[in-house]
Amino acid sequence: MESYRRLLVWQKAMDLAEGIYRLAGSFPQHELYGLTSQIRRAAVSIPSNIAEGRERGSDKDFMRFLGIALGSLAELETQLLLSQRLGYVAEADLQSLVPLADEVGKMLRGLKRSLEQPGV
């Protein structure tokens, strides 16, 4: 198996996590142990689960970890929307992150589907 670092989906997920970390740095101080921490953990979970699943050595394990990454992505998207509703994030601040999150989601679902195909 090829290293997880060469997977485009992992690279994009890392870009997303970096963008989220930078964005969350502007959240109010009183959210440091609340939404700021939660949104950062969800963002980090996505590339981490791709990497861990890839290194497990079986397609079955990899698919399971891709599912976890998808769950973390949904959690992250929900937290971004909540952050916007609370006024912590302007819509303009999300203009690059939301499309990137959508792209990562499509890539994760596509990779998962390809692994589910027998003989591929």
Buried (B, 14 or more C-beta within 10 A) or exposed (E): EEEBEEBEBBBBBBBBBEBBBEBBEEBEEEBEEEBBEBBBBBBBBBBBBBBBBBEBEEBEBBBBBBBBBBBBBEBBBEBBEBBBEEEBBEEEBBEEBBEBBEBBBEBBBEBBEEBEEEEE
